[in-house]
Amino acid sequence: MNNSQSTYKFILSGGGTGGHIYPAIAIANELKLRFPGSKFLFVGAKDRMEMEKVPQAGFKIEGLWISGIQRKLTLKNLMFPFKLMSSLFKSRRIINTYKPNVVIGTGGFASGPLLQVANSKGIPTLIQEQNSYPGITNKLLSKKANSICVAYEGLERFFPKEKIVLTGNPIRKDLIEIENKKIAGLSEFNLDKNKLTLLVLGGSLGARRVNQLIESKLEFFKTHDIQLIWQCGKLYQEEYSKYNANDNVQVHAFLNTMDLAYAASDIIISRAGASSVSELCVVGKPVIFIPSPNVAEDHQTKNAQAITDKNAAILVKESQLDSDFNTAFEKLLKSEESRNILGKNIKELALINATKDIADEVEKLLRINE
């Protein structure tokens, strides 16, 4: 296939959270490099963050009137059948008009109707599943999808084995060689090279329980002479920015230089969303995962468990923070060997070529109808 002369049409669908949006954008950018002149259209859910983030990345997007089913009986659930019919109708119109060569789904509500219509029309489809425990949308779509790119082993329980390709999740290229950025990281955050640095990550919006934990442990960290980069999230900046007055504590709503924050850190506390876990594998530092229990099918706990089962991280559930956190943290603090073992083991799980490997699978699908 002569890439330089090949032009194709791709539709990518996924959204609701950054964990679905950013992989789709990374895949689109890789395909754009391979097939200059090709066209790209994103399809998301109206009123969700993809409607803002995708245009910022330079791609067109169309919105569907769709949302997930709530766990409780609500008015939104009563509206679901109407939203589904509306989204299927609009998806059919988009696909008939756009005539894509391949449709790619990265999870989230909007990818369901779109890939369903593509499958019914015989258009090759690829699913990219970020989590160790798939959501219901991807489980349903997997039966007719041509290729399923996954980030964890053992997903034969959920997907047809012959369609599964272990690729990993797309990650930012600037994280791949952070070992060389330690000095730059210490300088960026004005840190003392003789002290251990703890990096706390709660996601772009923030994590209430993680923030409450860190606030309650500030004296504990001070006693152990720990310096802290605390990414509290934009929802909590006003509440926690007062702690910037403390020596050794820096509070940030978000971090623009994530690579330098990772490079400067010695221990990391993080949620266990799929993108975060994939990044942390590449970073190769000792991690304490505190998964959010408030996500579909508790997939963050399952993501973290898949790593801790290989002695590559420590998992502390929210319900056990009061009883278990100090012990887990002090174990890392007092043993450089423990930190090194966890860092080495988690790095061995990294799949740094995920974006290229997924694009390779898309290339194979382009040949189906040629």
C-alpha positions as CSV (number, residue, x, y, z in Angstrom):
1,M,0.0,0.0,0.0
2,N,1.5,3.3,-1.0
3,N,0.7,5.5,2.0
4,S,1.7,8.7,0.5
5,Q,-0.9,8.4,-2.3
6,S,-3.7,6.8,-0.3
7,T,-6.5,8.9,0.9
8,Y,-9.2,7.5,3.1
9,K,-12.2,8.5,5.2
10,F,-12.1,7.6,8.9
11,I,-14.8,8.1,11.6
12,L,-13.7,7.9,15.2
13,S,-16.2,7.7,18.0
14,G,-15.7,7.8,21.8
15,G,-16.1,10.2,24.6
16,G,-17.7,11.2,27.9
17,T,-14.3,11.2,29.6
18,G,-10.7,12.1,28.6
19,G,-9.9,8.4,28.8
20,H,-12.0,7.8,25.7
21,I,-11.3,11.0,23.9
22,Y,-7.5,11.3,24.0
23,P,-6.8,7.8,22.7
24,A,-9.1,8.5,19.7
25,I,-7.3,11.8,19.0
26,A,-3.9,10.0,19.2
27,I,-5.1,7.3,16.8
28,A,-6.3,10.0,14.4
29,N,-3.0,11.8,14.5
30,E,-1.1,8.7,13.7
31,L,-3.4,7.8,10.8
32,K,-3.0,11.4,9.6
33,L,0.8,11.0,9.4
34,R,0.4,7.7,7.5
35,F,-2.3,8.9,5.1
36,P,-1.8,12.6,4.3
37,G,-4.9,14.0,2.6
38,S,-7.3,11.6,4.4
39,K,-10.5,12.9,6.0
40,F,-11.4,12.5,9.7
41,L,-14.7,12.9,11.4
42,F,-15.4,12.4,15.1
43,V,-18.8,11.5,16.5
44,G,-19.5,12.1,20.2
45,A,-22.2,12.7,22.7
46,K,-23.8,16.2,22.7
47,D,-23.0,18.3,25.7
48,R,-20.0,16.1,26.7
49,M,-16.3,17.2,26.8
50,E,-15.5,15.8,23.4
51,M,-17.5,18.5,21.7
52,E,-14.9,21.0,23.0
53,K,-11.7,18.8,23.1
54,V,-11.9,17.4,19.6
55,P,-12.1,20.7,17.7
56,Q,-9.3,22.0,19.9
57,A,-7.2,19.1,18.5
58,G,-8.1,20.2,15.0
59,F,-10.8,17.7,14.0
60,K,-14.5,18.0,13.1
61,I,-17.1,16.4,15.3
62,E,-20.8,15.7,15.2
63,G,-22.8,15.1,18.3
64,L,-25.4,12.5,19.0
65,W,-28.3,12.8,21.5
66,I,-27.2,9.9,23.7
67,S,-26.3,9.1,27.3
68,G,-25.8,6.0,29.4
69,I,-28.4,4.1,31.5
70,Q,-28.4,5.3,35.1
71,R,-28.3,2.7,37.8
72,K,-31.4,4.1,39.5
73,L,-34.8,4.6,38.0
74,T,-34.7,8.2,36.7
75,L,-36.4,10.3,34.1
76,K,-33.1,10.0,32.1
77,N,-33.7,6.3,31.8
78,L,-37.2,6.8,30.5
79,M,-35.7,8.9,27.8
80,F,-33.0,6.4,26.8
81,P,-35.1,4.5,24.2
82,F,-35.8,7.8,22.4
83,K,-32.2,8.9,22.6
84,L,-31.1,5.5,21.2
85,M,-33.5,5.7,18.3
86,S,-32.4,9.3,17.5
87,S,-28.7,8.3,17.7
88,L,-29.1,5.3,15.5
89,F,-31.0,7.4,12.9
90,K,-28.4,10.2,12.9
91,S,-25.5,7.6,12.8
92,R,-27.1,6.0,9.7
93,R,-27.3,9.5,8.1
94,I,-23.7,10.3,9.0
95,I,-22.4,7.0,7.6
96,N,-24.5,7.2,4.4
97,T,-23.2,10.7,3.8
98,Y,-19.6,10.3,4.8
99,K,-19.0,6.8,3.5
100,P,-16.1,5.9,5.8
101,N,-13.5,3.2,4.9
102,V,-13.1,2.3,8.6
103,V,-14.9,3.2,11.8
104,I,-13.0,3.2,15.1
105,G,-14.6,3.2,18.5
106,T,-12.8,4.0,21.7
107,G,-15.7,3.5,24.2
108,G,-18.4,5.7,25.6
109,F,-22.0,6.1,24.8
110,A,-21.8,7.6,21.3
111,S,-19.6,4.8,19.9
112,G,-22.5,2.3,20.4
113,P,-25.0,3.5,17.9
114,L,-22.3,4.5,15.4
115,L,-20.4,1.2,15.3
116,Q,-23.7,-0.7,15.4
117,V,-24.8,1.0,12.1
118,A,-21.3,0.6,10.6
119,N,-21.4,-3.1,11.4
120,S,-24.8,-3.5,9.9
121,K,-23.5,-2.0,6.6
122,G,-20.4,-4.1,6.4
123,I,-18.0,-1.3,7.1
124,P,-14.9,-2.5,8.9
125,T,-14.8,-1.6,12.5
126,L,-12.2,-1.5,15.2
127,I,-12.7,-1.2,19.0
128,Q,-10.1,0.1,21.3
129,E,-10.8,-1.1,24.9
130,Q,-8.7,0.8,27.5
131,N,-9.8,-1.0,30.6
132,S,-9.1,-4.5,32.1
133,Y,-12.9,-4.8,32.5
134,P,-14.8,-3.7,29.4
135,G,-18.0,-1.6,29.5
136,I,-21.3,-2.9,28.2
137,T,-21.0,-0.9,24.9
138,N,-17.8,-2.6,23.8
139,K,-19.0,-6.0,25.0
140,L,-22.0,-5.7,22.7
141,L,-20.1,-4.3,19.8
142,S,-17.3,-6.9,20.0
143,K,-19.5,-9.6,18.4
144,K,-19.4,-7.9,15.0
145,A,-16.3,-5.8,15.2
146,N,-13.4,-6.8,13.0
147,S,-10.6,-6.1,15.4
148,I,-10.4,-5.4,19.2
149,C,-7.3,-3.7,20.5
150,V,-6.9,-4.2,24.2
151,A,-4.5,-2.9,26.9
152,Y,-4.6,-5.9,29.3
153,E,-4.2,-9.7,29.0
154,G,-7.1,-12.0,29.8
155,L,-9.9,-10.3,27.9
156,E,-10.9,-13.5,26.2
157,R,-13.6,-13.7,28.9
158,F,-15.4,-10.8,27.3
159,F,-14.4,-10.7,23.6
160,P,-13.9,-13.3,20.8
161,K,-10.4,-14.5,21.2
162,E,-9.5,-14.5,17.5
163,K,-10.3,-10.7,17.2
164,I,-8.1,-9.6,20.2
165,V,-4.8,-7.8,19.7
166,L,-2.8,-6.7,22.7
167,T,-1.6,-3.2,21.9
168,G,-1.9,-1.1,25.1
169,N,-3.3,2.4,25.3
170,P,-2.0,5.4,23.4
171,I,0.2,7.6,25.6
172,R,1.9,10.9,25.3
173,K,5.2,10.7,23.5
174,D,6.9,13.1,26.0
175,L,6.6,10.4,28.7
176,I,8.7,7.8,27.0
177,E,12.1,8.9,28.2
178,I,11.5,10.8,31.5
179,E,14.6,9.3,33.1
180,N,16.6,12.0,31.5
181,K,14.4,14.8,32.8
182,K,14.9,14.4,36.6
183,I,17.0,17.6,36.9
184,A,14.7,19.6,34.7
185,G,11.7,18.3,36.8
186,L,13.3,19.3,40.1
187,S,14.1,22.7,38.7
188,E,10.6,23.2,37.2
189,F,8.9,22.7,40.6
190,N,11.7,24.2,42.6
191,L,12.3,21.1,44.6
192,D,15.0,19.9,47.0
193,K,17.0,17.1,45.4
194,N,17.8,15.7,48.8
195,K,14.2,15.1,49.8
196,L,11.8,12.5,48.5
197,T,9.0,13.9,46.3
198,L,5.4,12.7,46.4
199,L,3.2,13.3,43.3
200,V,-0.6,13.2,43.9
201,L,-2.9,12.9,40.9
202,G,-6.6,13.1,41.1
203,G,-7.5,13.7,37.5
204,S,-8.3,16.9,35.7
205,L,-11.4,17.6,37.7
206,G,-10.0,16.2,41.0
207,A,-10.9,13.4,43.4
208,R,-12.6,14.4,46.6
209,R,-11.6,11.5,48.7
210,V,-8.0,11.6,47.6
211,N,-7.9,15.3,48.4
212,Q,-9.4,14.7,51.8
213,L,-6.8,12.1,52.5
214,I,-3.9,14.3,51.5
215,E,-5.2,17.2,53.6
216,S,-5.4,14.9,56.6
217,K,-1.9,13.6,56.1
218,L,0.0,16.9,55.6
219,E,1.4,16.7,59.1
220,F,2.3,13.0,58.5
221,F,4.2,13.9,55.3
222,K,5.9,16.8,57.1
223,T,7.1,14.5,59.8
224,H,8.7,12.3,57.2
225,D,10.3,15.3,55.4
226,I,8.4,14.6,52.2
227,Q,7.9,17.4,49.5
228,L,4.6,17.3,47.8
229,I,3.3,18.1,44.3
230,W,-0.5,17.9,44.8
231,Q,-2.7,18.1,41.7
232,C,-6.1,18.7,43.3
233,G,-8.2,19.3,40.2
234,K,-9.9,22.5,39.1
235,L,-13.1,21.7,41.1
236,Y,-11.0,21.8,44.3
237,Q,-8.4,24.5,43.7
238,E,-10.2,27.2,45.8
239,E,-10.6,24.8,48.7
240,Y,-7.0,23.6,48.9
241,S,-4.8,26.4,47.4
242,K,-4.4,27.8,51.0
243,Y,-1.8,25.0,51.6
244,N,0.6,26.5,49.1
245,A,1.7,28.6,52.1
246,N,3.1,25.4,53.7
247,D,6.8,24.6,53.2
248,N,7.2,21.5,51.0
249,V,3.6,21.6,49.6
250,Q,2.6,22.8,46.1
251,V,-1.1,22.7,45.1
252,H,-2.0,22.7,41.4
253,A,-5.4,22.6,39.7
254,F,-3.7,20.8,36.9
255,L,-0.2,20.2,35.6
256,N,0.9,21.5,32.2
257,T,4.2,19.7,32.3
258,M,3.2,16.2,33.3
259,D,6.4,14.7,32.0
260,L,8.5,16.9,34.4
261,A,6.1,16.2,37.3
262,Y,6.6,12.5,36.8
263,A,10.3,12.9,36.3
264,A,10.7,14.8,39.6
265,S,8.6,12.3,41.7
266,D,9.8,9.4,43.8
267,I,6.4,8.0,44.8
268,I,3.1,8.6,43.1
269,I,-0.5,8.4,44.4
270,S,-3.1,8.1,41.6
271,R,-6.6,7.1,40.6
272,A,-6.6,4.1,38.3
273,G,-8.3,5.3,35.1
274,A,-7.1,3.4,32.1
275,S,-5.0,6.3,30.6
276,S,-3.4,7.0,34.0
277,V,-2.5,3.4,34.5
278,S,-0.9,3.2,31.0
279,E,1.1,6.3,31.6
280,L,2.3,5.1,35.0
281,C,3.5,1.9,33.4
282,V,5.7,3.9,31.0
283,V,6.9,6.2,33.8
284,G,8.1,3.3,35.9
285,K,7.8,4.8,39.4
286,P,6.4,3.2,42.6
287,V,2.6,3.9,42.7
288,I,-0.1,3.7,45.3
289,F,-3.4,3.3,43.4
290,I,-6.6,4.6,45.1
291,P,-9.3,3.6,42.5
292,S,-12.5,5.6,42.3
293,P,-15.4,3.3,43.4
294,N,-17.9,5.5,41.6
295,V,-17.3,4.3,38.0
296,A,-19.1,1.8,35.8
297,E,-18.5,-1.8,36.9
298,D,-15.8,-0.6,39.3
299,H,-13.4,-0.8,36.4
300,Q,-10.7,1.4,38.2
301,T,-10.3,-1.2,40.9
302,K,-10.0,-3.9,38.3
303,N,-7.4,-1.9,36.4
304,A,-5.3,-1.4,39.6
305,Q,-5.7,-5.1,40.6
306,A,-4.3,-6.2,37.2
307,I,-1.1,-4.2,38.0
308,T,-0.9,-5.1,41.7
309,D,-1.4,-8.8,40.9
310,K,2.0,-8.6,39.2
311,N,3.7,-7.0,42.2
312,A,4.0,-3.8,40.2
313,A,2.0,-1.3,42.4
314,I,0.1,-1.0,45.8
315,L,-3.7,-0.9,45.9
316,V,-5.5,0.8,48.7
317,K,-9.3,1.0,48.4
318,E,-11.1,4.2,49.5
319,S,-12.9,2.2,52.2
320,Q,-9.5,1.1,53.6
321,L,-7.6,4.4,53.5
322,D,-8.0,5.1,57.2
323,S,-6.7,1.7,58.3
324,D,-4.2,0.9,55.5
325,F,-2.7,4.1,54.0
326,N,0.0,4.9,56.6
327,T,1.3,1.3,56.6
328,A,1.4,1.2,52.8
329,F,3.1,4.5,52.4
330,E,5.7,4.0,55.2
331,K,6.6,0.6,53.6
332,L,7.6,2.5,50.4
333,L,9.2,5.4,52.3
334,K,11.5,3.2,54.4
335,S,12.5,0.7,51.7
336,E,14.3,2.0,48.6
337,E,14.4,-1.7,47.5
338,S,10.6,-1.9,47.6
339,R,10.4,1.3,45.6
340,N,12.9,0.0,43.0
341,I,11.1,-3.4,42.7
342,L,7.7,-1.7,42.1
343,G,9.2,0.8,39.6
344,K,10.9,-2.0,37.7
345,N,7.9,-4.3,37.6
346,I,5.4,-1.7,36.5
347,K,7.7,-0.5,33.7
348,E,7.9,-4.1,32.4
349,L,4.1,-3.8,31.8
350,A,4.5,-0.8,29.6
351,L,3.4,-1.0,25.9
352,I,5.0,2.1,24.4
353,N,4.1,1.5,20.8
354,A,0.3,1.3,21.3
355,T,-0.7,4.1,18.9
356,K,1.4,2.7,16.1
357,D,0.2,-0.9,16.7
358,I,-3.5,0.2,16.7
359,A,-2.9,2.1,13.4
360,D,-1.3,-1.0,12.0
361,E,-4.6,-2.9,12.7
362,V,-6.6,-0.1,11.1
363,E,-4.4,-0.4,8.0
364,K,-5.2,-4.1,7.8
365,L,-8.9,-3.2,7.8
366,L,-8.4,-0.8,5.0
367,R,-7.5,-3.7,2.8
368,I,-10.8,-5.6,3.4
369,N,-12.8,-3.7,0.8
370,E,-9.9,-2.8,-1.6
